[in-house]
Structures are given as C-alpha cells and as structure tokens.
Amino acid sequence: MYGTRIAKWDGAVEWPLTIAATLFLSAYAIQIIAHPEGVVDVICEFVLWATWVIFATDYLTRLVIAENRWRWFYRHLLDLAIVVLPMLRPLRLMRFLTVLAIIGRGAGSMLRGRVVIYTVGATLLTIFIGALAVYDAESGAGGIDNFPDAIWWAFVTITTVGYGDFFPVTLTGRIVAVGLMIGGIALIGVVTATLASWIVERVSDQNTLTAAATEQQVEDLRRELIELKEMIRELRPTG
C-alpha cells in the first residue's frame, strides 16, 4: 500500500519538483555569482522561499501517506534535513544538497535506462553546484576568490586529480571538498561500471549475432545436403 501511494505521488510531482529545483538552483546561483541587490535580490529570495515551500509540502505529503509514519520518519531523516537546514542562514551552504536531491530524484526516474546521459548530467551538475558552494564559502577568505577558479577546483577535485593550485581554507569549504572527493570516487566507480556494462552488452550482442549466423549456416548446409541427395537419387539408373 505504502509503495503504491509513494509511486503515484512521485509520478504526479516528478516534473513540478524538477522545475522547482531548477528555479531554486537558478536563484541560488544568481545570489552567489552576481551578488544582486535591490529588486533582483528580493526576487531571488522569494524564489528560494517559494520553492522551499514546495519541497516542504512534498516531504509532509510523503510523511502523511506513509502507512507507518514513525518508521518512515526515522528512515528519512536525511530528507528532513534537506528540507529544514537550507533555510537556516548559518547553513545556507546546505542548499546545494536540496538541489542535488530533488533533481536527482526526478531525473533518475526520467532517465532510467540511460545510464550514460544520467551519469554525465549528474557529474556536470555536481561540479557546478560544488563550485557554487565552495565559492560561497571561500569568497573573501583568500582561497578561491572567483567563480571560474571555483569551477576549475571542483572539476579537478571531483576527478580526484587535485593539482593543488587552488584549495579551500575555510572549514565550510573543506567540508564541500570532502563531499566532492567522495563523489569523485563514486563517479569513477559509476563510469567504470557503465563502461564495463557497455562492453559486456556489445560482446553479448556480437555473440548473439554470431550464434544466429552459425545456426543459419548449419540450416543452409542441411538444405544443400538434402538437395544433393535428391539429385543423386534422380541420377541413379532405374531398373
């Protein structure tokens, strides 16, 4: 019963949540990169709060439709943290977790079966959001002072290359770095598994084609033998 309810709810809110997360990310990015003032800043803040209401509504709805609400609650504490923490000013850095979780949940079902597209998209999104988060933490601290450097740092960190030309100096920035490092290790595993799966699939397809061709050749040879027997039978002298 619980699984059916959740599946129906997820299907209904898949696109709205993905759109809301995209708006959330856009407003967050504008605030971090452009440092807007006046009307633009007010609009961005409004978008952040409005989309947060959508995320909170989604969480509460999933809690309500759960058959065993207490069990669902303590098994989804991360979902609660993702909803609550980003709107606390001292923890605004946690906003990037909200974007990753919501977009990942929607895109994961929409791109199910398209592993390569999903992996590349998730990687680029993680790099971009990681760069936003570290730039937000490090701006003015002397570690990473502009967004292009933040993008470069996020890229070399998530790929576990780590040139060391840029590095975070604040505690918050280092927390982001740890997250990207762990994500980079997971990314390497996913890419390796995807490549291995693709190779196995191609080999399997080739073996299937080869087996089909071999069966066809055997069938052709059998027919030729039958025709040859008929010809020999006809050439035999009668009487």
VOBA-1610 file (N, C-alpha, C; in pm, whole numbers, padded with zeros to 5 digits, always signed):
BEGIN
Met+00084-00120+00000Met+00000+00000+00000Met+00087+00125+00000Tyr+00186+00129+00092Tyr+00275+00246+00102Tyr+00352+00268-00028Gly+00406+00159-00085Gly+00483+00172-00208Gly+00399+00225-00322Thr+00274+00180-00331Thr+00184+00226-00438Thr+00152+00373-00422Arg+00124+00414-00300Arg+00095+00556-00276Arg+00213+00645-00313Ile+00331+00606-00266Ile+00451+00685-00294Ile+00479+00688-00444Ala+00462+00575-00511Ala+00487+00570-00655Ala+00392+00664-00729Lys+00265+00665-00689Lys+00168+00756-00753Lys+00204+00902-00727Trp+00242+00930-00601Trp+00278+01068-00567Trp+00402+01112-00643Asp+00504+01026-00648Asp+00626+01059-00721Asp+00597+01085-00869Gly+00510+01004-00927Gly+00475+01025-01067Gly+00405+01158-01089Ala+00322+01199-00991Ala+00247+01324-01005Ala+00335+01447-00988Val+00434+01439-00899Val+00515+01559-00868Val+00652+01557-00935Glu+00680+01459-01018Glu+00812+01445-01080Glu+00855+01572-01152Trp+00774+01617-01247Trp+00808+01737-01323Trp+00801+01865-01239Pro+00693+01886-01159Pro+00689+02007-01076Pro+00809+02022-00984Leu+00853+01911-00922Leu+00968+01918-00833Leu+01097+01947-00910Thr+01110+01888-01028Thr+01230+01913-01109Thr+01236+02060-01152Ile+01122+02115-01192Ile+01116+02257-01230Ile+01146+02345-01110Ala+01087+02311-00994Ala+01112+02389-00873Ala+01259+02385-00834Ala+01322+02267-00845Ala+01464+02255-00811Ala+01549+02337-00907Thr+01509+02341-01034Thr+01584+02421-01133Thr+01574+02569-01100Leu+01454+02614-01062Leu+01438+02754-01022Leu+01517+02784-00895Phe+01515+02690-00802Phe+01591+02703-00678Phe+01740+02720-00708Leu+01791+02634-00798Leu+01932+02641-00835Leu+01965+02773-00904Ser+01875+02819-00992Ser+01899+02945-01065Ser+01907+03062-00968Ala+01813+03069-00874Ala+01814+03179-00777Ala+01938+03172-00688Tyr+01974+03052-00647Tyr+02092+03032-00563Tyr+02219+03075-00638Ala+02228+03036-00766Ala+02346+03070-00846Ala+02357+03221-00867Ile+02244+03284-00893Ile+02246+03430-00914Ile+02293+03500-00788Gln+02245+03456-00673Gln+02286+03518-00547Gln+02436+03502-00522Ile+02489+03385-00553Ile+02630+03358-00524Ile+02722+03427-00624Ile+02688+03419-00753Ile+02778+03468-00857Ile+02764+03619-00877Ala+02639+03668-00886Ala+02616+03809-00922Ala+02608+03902-00802His+02584+03848-00683His+02565+03931-00563His+02466+04044-00590Pro+02343+04010-00630Pro+02245+04113-00669Pro+02200+04196-00548Glu+02150+04312-00580Glu+02096+04399-00478Glu+01958+04447-00523Gly+01881+04498-00430Gly+01753+04556-00464Gly+01650+04452-00508Val+01581+04484-00619Val+01469+04402-00666Val+01513+04261-00702Val+01628+04248-00769Val+01676+04116-00812Val+01700+04027-00692Asp+01760+04083-00589Asp+01788+04004-00468Asp+01658+03961-00401Val+01560+04051-00400Val+01429+04019-00341Val+01363+03907-00419Ile+01371+03913-00553Ile+01309+03810-00637Ile+01376+03675-00611Cys+01509+03676-00605Cys+01582+03551-00579Cys+01543+03491-00444Glu+01533+03579-00344Glu+01497+03529-00211Glu+01354+03475-00210Phe+01266+03541-00285Phe+01128+03493-00294Phe+01123+03356-00361Val+01200+03339-00469Val+01203+03210-00539Val+01255+03100-00446Leu+01359+03132-00370Leu+01414+03033-00276Leu+01310+02991-00172Trp+01238+03087-00119Trp+01138+03054-00018Trp+01019+02981-00079Ala+00976+03024-00198Ala+00860+02961-00263Ala+00889+02815-00298Thr+01008+02792-00352Thr+01042+02654-00387Thr+01065+02571-00262Trp+01115+02634-00156Trp+01130+02561-00030Trp+00995+02514+00022Val+00891+02598+00007Val+00756+02558+00047Val+00711+02435-00032Ile+00746+02430-00160Ile+00712+02314-00243Ile+00783+02190-00191Phe+00912+02202-00161Phe+00988+02087-00109Phe+00931+02040+00025Ala+00897+02137+00111Ala+00842+02101+00242Ala+00706+02032+00226Thr+00625+02081+00133Thr+00495+02018+00107Thr+00513+01876+00057Asp+00611+01855-00028Asp+00638+01721-00078Asp+00677+01628+00037Tyr+00763+01676+00126Tyr+00807+01594+00240Tyr+00689+01560+00330Leu+00607+01661+00365Leu+00495+01637+00455Leu+00392+01543+00392Thr+00370+01556+00262Thr+00275+01468+00194Thr+00322+01324+00197Arg+00451+01304+00170Arg+00507+01169+00175Arg+00498+01111+00317Leu+00515+01196+00417Leu+00503+01150+00555Leu+00359+01111+00587Val+00263+01190+00540Val+00122+01164+00569Val+00074+01035+00504Ile+00115+01010+00380Ile+00065+00892+00309Ile+00139+00764+00347Ala+00241+00778+00431Ala+00312+00658+00476Ala+00223+00576+00568Glu+00226+00445+00549Glu+00143+00356+00630Glu+00191+00356+00776Asn+00323+00348+00794Asn+00383+00357+00927Asn+00465+00485+00931Arg+00402+00590+00977Arg+00465+00722+00969Arg+00593+00734+01052Trp+00592+00677+01173Trp+00710+00688+01257Trp+00829+00617+01193Arg+00806+00498+01138Arg+00914+00425+01073Arg+00963+00501+00951Trp+00872+00558+00874Trp+00911+00637+00757Trp+00992+00758+00801Phe+00950+00821+00911Phe+01016+00942+00959Phe+01161+00915+00994Tyr+01187+00814+01077Tyr+01326+00793+01119Tyr+01410+00728+01011Arg+01349+00672+00907Arg+01425+00620+00795Arg+01453+00726+00690His+01393+00843+00705His+01411+00951+00607His+01453+01080+00677Leu+01542+01069+00774Leu+01591+01187+00843Leu+01671+01278+00750Leu+01739+01218+00651Leu+01813+01300+00555Leu+01718+01387+00475Asp+01602+01334+00438Asp+01502+01414+00367Asp+01458+01532+00453Leu+01440+01508+00582Leu+01402+01615+00672Leu+01511+01721+00679Ala+01637+01676+00689Ala+01749+01771+00696Ala+01758+01854+00570Ile+01735+01789+00455Ile+01743+01859+00327Ile+01637+01969+00318Val+01522+01946+00382Val+01416+02047+00380Val+01442+02157+00482Val+01489+02120+00603Val+01499+02217+00711Val+01627+02300+00705Leu+01742+02235+00687Leu+01870+02304+00701Leu+01895+02417+00602Pro+01860+02404+00472Pro+01895+02509+00377Pro+01836+02645+00409Met+01725+02651+00482Met+01663+02779+00506Met+01714+02846+00634Leu+01807+02781+00703Leu+01871+02844+00820Leu+01994+02919+00771Arg+01999+03045+00795Arg+02104+03131+00742Arg+02246+03078+00765Pro+02278+03031+00886Pro+02416+02982+00905Pro+02448+02859+00822Leu+02344+02791+00772Leu+02366+02667+00697Leu+02318+02681+00553Arg+02326+02801+00496Arg+02279+02822+00359Arg+02357+02737+00260Leu+02479+02696+00299Leu+02558+02609+00212Leu+02485+02478+00183Met+02400+02434+00277Met+02329+02308+00260Met+02226+02315+00148Arg+02205+02432+00091Arg+02108+02444-00018Arg+02146+02356-00137Phe+02274+02338-00159Phe+02314+02258-00275Phe+02271+02113-00258Leu+02258+02064-00134Leu+02208+01929-00113Leu+02063+01916-00157Thr+01985+02021-00134Thr+01845+02021-00175Thr+01834+02006-00326Val+01912+02083-00399Val+01908+02079-00545Val+01947+01941-00596Leu+02056+01887-00544Leu+02101+01755-00589Leu+01998+01648-00559Ala+01938+01654-00441Ala+01843+01550-00402Ala+01717+01555-00488Ile+01661+01674-00508Ile+01535+01685-00582Ile+01556+01656-00730Ile+01658+01717-00791Ile+01683+01692-00933Ile+01723+01547-00954Gly+01806+01495-00864Gly+01847+01356-00877Gly+01730+01260-00870Arg+01633+01290-00782Arg+01518+01202-00769Arg+01431+01205-00894Gly+01411+01326-00950Gly+01329+01336-01071Gly+01399+01284-01193Ala+01524+01328-01213Ala+01598+01287-01332Ala+01627+01138-01330Gly+01645+01082-01210Gly+01674+00940-01202Gly+01564+00855-01262Ser+01438+00896-01241Ser+01327+00818-01297Ser+01303+00853-01443Met+01326+00979-01481Met+01303+01017-01620Met+01408+00960-01713Leu+01530+00942-01662Leu+01639+00892-01747Leu+01674+00748-01714Arg+01580+00679-01650Arg+01606+00539-01615Arg+01638+00461-01743Gly+01749+00388-01742Gly+01790+00312-01859Gly+01890+00388-01945Arg+01903+00518-01924Arg+02000+00597-01999Arg+02114+00633-01906Val+02192+00533-01872Val+02292+00547-01767Val+02397+00652-01803Val+02443+00652-01927Val+02548+00745-01968Val+02500+00889-01956Ile+02380+00916-02007Ile+02326+01052-02002Ile+02310+01097-01857Tyr+02256+01008-01776Tyr+02234+01042-01635Tyr+02366+01067-01563Thr+02467+00983-01590Thr+02596+00997-01524Thr+02664+01128-01561Val+02666+01160-01691Val+02729+01284-01737Val+02655+01405-01680Gly+02521+01401-01687Gly+02442+01513-01635Gly+02462+01533-01486Ala+02461+01424-01411Ala+02479+01433-01266Ala+02618+01485-01232Thr+02718+01445-01309Thr+02855+01490-01284Thr+02868+01640-01307Leu+02817+01688-01421Leu+02825+01831-01451Leu+02748+01913-01348Leu+02631+01862-01309Leu+02552+01933-01209Leu+02625+01940-01076Thr+02686+01829-01037Thr+02760+01826-00910Thr+02878+01921-00913Ile+02950+01925-01026Ile+03063+02018-01039Ile+03015+02162-01025Phe+02905+02195-01094Phe+02854+02332-01091Phe+02809+02372-00951Ile+02733+02283-00885Ile+02682+02316-00752Ile+02795+02315-00649Gly+02891+02223-00666Gly+03006+02223-00578Gly+03087+02352-00590Ala+03100+02400-00714Ala+03171+02527-00737Ala+03097+02642-00671Leu+02964+02643-00684Leu+02884+02747-00619Leu+02905+02745-00468Ala+02900+02624-00411Ala+02910+02611-00266Ala+03046+02655-00215Val+03153+02613-00283Val+03287+02648-00235Val+03315+02796-00257Tyr+03262+02852-00366Tyr+03281+02995-00390Tyr+03207+03076-00284Asp+03087+03029-00247Asp+03010+03094-00142Asp+03087+03092-00011Ala+03154+02980+00018Ala+03227+02966+00144Ala+03361+03039+00143Glu+03427+03040+00026Glu+03565+03089+00021Glu+03578+03234-00024Ser+03473+03290-00081Ser+03481+03427-00132Ser+03523+03523-00021Gly+03635+03591-00044Gly+03685+03686+00054Gly+03777+03625+00157Ala+03792+03492+00155Ala+03877+03426+00254Ala+04018+03403+00203Gly+04042+03432+00074Gly+04176+03418+00017Gly+04205+03284-00044Gly+04109+03193-00044Gly+04133+03061-00102Gly+04092+03055-00248Ile+03964+03072-00276Ile+03910+03070-00412Ile+03822+03193-00425Asp+03870+03292-00498Asp+03807+03424-00497Asp+03723+03456-00619Asn+03713+03365-00717Asn+03625+03392-00831Asn+03564+03261-00879Phe+03451+03273-00950Phe+03376+03154-00987Phe+03448+03065-01089Pro+03517+03121-01192Pro+03592+03032-01283Pro+03694+02945-01210Asp+03763+03004-01112Asp+03857+02924-01033Asp+03783+02817-00952Ala+03663+02851-00906Ala+03583+02754-00830Ala+03541+02636-00919Ile+03506+02667-01044Ile+03470+02560-01139Ile+03590+02469-01163Trp+03707+02530-01187Trp+03828+02452-01211Trp+03862+02365-01090Trp+03852+02425-00971Trp+03880+02349-00849Trp+03784+02231-00833Ala+03655+02255-00858Ala+03555+02149-00844Ala+03582+02036-00943Phe+03623+02073-01064Phe+03648+01972-01167Phe+03767+01883-01129Val+03878+01944-01090Val+03996+01864-01057Val+03977+01787-00926Thr+03888+01837-00839Thr+03863+01767-00714Thr+03774+01646-00734Ile+03666+01661-00811Ile+03574+01550-00830Ile+03636+01439-00913Thr+03732+01473-00997Thr+03803+01371-01075Thr+03920+01313-00997Thr+03939+01357-00873Thr+04045+01313-00782Thr+04185+01344-00835Val+04198+01442-00925Val+04330+01482-00975Val+04399+01569-00871Gly+04334+01677-00829Gly+04384+01759-00722Gly+04521+01820-00747Tyr+04529+01917-00839Tyr+04658+01981-00869Tyr+04712+02061-00751Gly+04624+02114-00669Gly+04669+02191-00553Gly+04691+02337-00582Asp+04659+02384-00706Asp+04676+02525-00737Asp+04571+02610-00664Phe+04453+02553-00640Phe+04351+02620-00559Phe+04303+02521-00453Phe+04278+02573-00335Phe+04229+02486-00228Phe+04154+02571-00126Pro+04051+02511-00063Pro+03973+02586+00035Pro+04050+02605+00165Val+04027+02717+00228Val+04095+02746+00354Val+03997+02755+00471Thr+03869+02761+00441Thr+03769+02768+00547Thr+03717+02628+00579Leu+03661+02612+00698Leu+03606+02483+00738Leu+03491+02442+00646Thr+03405+02539+00614Thr+03291+02508+00527Thr+03339+02463+00390Gly+03438+02534+00336Gly+03491+02498+00206Gly+03554+02360+00206Arg+03618+02324+00314Arg+03679+02191+00324Arg+03574+02081+00335Ile+03462+02114+00397Ile+03351+02017+00402Ile+03299+01990+00262Val+03287+02097+00183Val+03245+02079+00043Val+03348+01995-00031Ala+03476+02020-00004Ala+03582+01944-00071Ala+03572+01795-00039Val+03546+01763+00087Val+03531+01622+00126Val+03415+01558+00050Gly+03305+01631+00041Gly+03190+01580-00032Gly+03221+01553-00178Leu+03294+01645-00241Leu+03330+01626-00382Leu+03430+01512-00399Met+03521+01496-00305Met+03617+01385-00313Met+03544+01250-00308Ile+03453+01240-00213Ile+03374+01117-00202Ile+03292+01096-00328Gly+03234+01206-00377Gly+03157+01197-00501Gly+03244+01157-00619Gly+03368+01204-00619Gly+03459+01168-00728Gly+03491+01020-00729Ile+03512+00963-00610Ile+03538+00818-00601Ile+03418+00741-00652Ala+03298+00784-00609Ala+03176+00718-00655Ala+03159+00734-00805Leu+03196+00853-00858Leu+03184+00878-01001Leu+03273+00784-01081Ile+03397+00765-01036Ile+03487+00674-01106Ile+03428+00533-01110Gly+03368+00491-00997Gly+03306+00360-00993Gly+03190+00348-01090Val+03107+00453-01098Val+02992+00451-01189Val+03037+00448-01334Val+03136+00533-01367Val+03185+00537-01505Val+03246+00403-01544Thr+03325+00346-01453Thr+03387+00215-01481Thr+03280+00108-01500Ala+03181+00108-01411Ala+03073+00009-01424Ala+02994+00029-01552Thr+02971+00155-01589Thr+02897+00184-01712Thr+02974+00135-01834Leu+03105+00163-01836Leu+03187+00119-01948Leu+03191-00033-01956Ala+03207-00098-01841Ala+03210-00244-01839Ala+03078-00302-01887Ser+02967-00241-01843Ser+02835-00287-01884Ser+02818-00272-02035Trp+02866-00159-02089Trp+02855-00135-02234Trp+02935-00238-02312Ile+03057-00269-02265Ile+03141-00367-02334Ile+03076-00506-02330Val+03025-00543-02212Val+02959-00674-02200Val+02838-00682-02291Glu+02764-00573-02297Glu+02644-00571-02384Glu+02682-00586-02531Arg+02788-00515-02572Arg+02832-00526-02711Arg+02882-00666-02743Val+02959-00725-02652Val+03008-00861-02673Val+02892-00960-02679Ser+02794-00940-02590Ser+02677-01027-02589Ser+02600-01018-02719Asp+02583-00893-02768Asp+02513-00875-02895Asp+02589-00942-03009Gln+02722-00928-03008Gln+02804-00988-03113Gln+02795-01141-03107Asn+02797-01196-02984Asn+02785-01341-02970Asn+02650-01390-03019Thr+02547-01311-02991Thr+02413-01347-03037Thr+02407-01349-03189Leu+02466-01246-03251Leu+02467-01240-03397Leu+02548-01356-03456Thr+02661-01387-03391Thr+02745-01497-03439Thr+02672-01630-03427Ala+02604-01650-03313Ala+02528-01773-03295Ala+02416-01785-03397Ala+02349-01672-03423Ala+02241-01674-03523Ala+02296-01706-03661Ala+02413-01646-03694Ala+02475-01673-03824Ala+02516-01819-03835Thr+02570-01876-03728Thr+02611-02016-03730Thr+02492-02108-03750Glu+02382-02080-03682Glu+02262-02160-03699Glu+02210-02153-03841Gln+02218-02035-03899Gln+02173-02019-04037Gln+02262-02097-04133Gln+02392-02095-04107Gln+02485-02170-04193Gln+02459-02320-04184Val+02432-02371-04064Val+02401-02513-04048Val+02274-02549-04122Glu+02174-02461-04112Glu+02048-02486-04181Glu+02067-02486-04333Asp+02149-02392-04383Asp+02176-02388-04528Asp+02249-02514-04573Leu+02345-02559-04492Leu+02419-02681-04527Leu+02327-02802-04527Arg+02235-02808-04432Arg+02141-02920-04429Arg+02053-02922-04553Arg+02009-02805-04595Arg+01926-02798-04715Arg+02005-02840-04839Glu+02130-02796-04843Glu+02212-02834-04958Glu+02235-02985-04963Leu+02253-03047-04846Leu+02270-03192-04841Leu+02144-03264-04888Ile+02030-03213-04847Ile+01905-03273-04891Ile+01889-03262-05042Glu+01922-03144-05097Glu+01913-03125-05242Glu+02011-03216-05316Leu+02131-03233-05258Leu+02231-03319-05321Leu+02184-03465-05321Lys+02123-03509-05213Lys+02069-03644-05207Lys+01960-03665-05312Glu+01876-03564-05329Glu+01771-03574-05429Glu+01830-03584-05570Met+01935-03506-05595Met+01998-03509-05726Met+02062-03645-05752Ile+02128-03702-05651Ile+02191-03834-05667Ile+02085-03941-05691Arg+01974-03928-05618Arg+01867-04025-05633Arg+01810-04021-05776Glu+01798-03897-05830Glu+01744-03885-05964Glu+01840-03937-06071Leu+01971-03931-06045Leu+02070-03974-06143Leu+02092-04126-06144Arg+02046-04193-06040Arg+02062-04338-06038Arg+01981-04405-06149Pro+02040-04504-06216Pro+01966-04573-06323Pro+01853-04656-06263Thr+01740-04652-06326Thr+01625-04729-06278Thr+01623-04867-06340Gly+01561-04962-06282Gly+01550-05098-06335Gly+01662-05183-06288
//
